[in-house]
Amino acid sequence: MVTLPKEFVATKYPGYFWNIQDKKLYSVKVTGMLKPLARVYPNQFNHFRSGFSVSIRGQKRVLELSYLETLKPKTTIYPIYPQE
């Protein structure tokens, strides 16, 4: 298992972590690296929502900043599945 630093908080979607210090959303890649995601600004095509665009099972979703800022820091353990 991998324990992330204290500033990373797990979101409601697996594989996405909010950094409470630099206010960025990160995704975990296959290599185990955390990659920062680009912020989505409000416009008419995303129904004036502000946050970060993520893909959950092929469906585009927006994690809004209002939701992300309510996340509280806690110990998060990220499991590693055995590779065969």
Secondary structure, 3 states (H helix, E strand, C coil): CEECCCCEEECCCCCEEEECCCCEEEEECCCCCEEECCEECCCHHHCCCCEEEEEECCEEEEEEHHHHCCCCCCCCEECCCCCC
